[in-house]
Amino acid sequence: MIVSKSDKKKIIKEIKIFGTKYKISEINFLEKEKGTAINYGETWVCHEKININKVAKGFDHKLATLLHEIFEVINEKLELELEHSNITRFETAVFAVLKENPEFVKLFLK
Ligand SMILES: [Zn+2]
């Protein structure tokens, strides 16, 4: 397997969402039953934990998964009751906009 440079980049260890720090871990998820989709991320809002599946291919996939889990936290904390498919749509859309606009992303840095 060829490992690109971006695959060696590490995801951050924690993220603050609305003042709460969530610990981020990269773990191997238990295999699900055959025929079910693989979970690339999971969020335990009550335990302030976000897990990213190590099998996620490449850094961008992990980053997109983390973004997805952030939307999961926002959805639960704000009781938005978004359907999961819409959380996934937000993940795809916001990830694309952020990736296509590095100059915009830089504006958030001091
Ligand atoms: Zn999800």
Residues whose N, C-alpha, C, O or C-beta is under 5 A from the ligand:
A	BS01	ZN	none
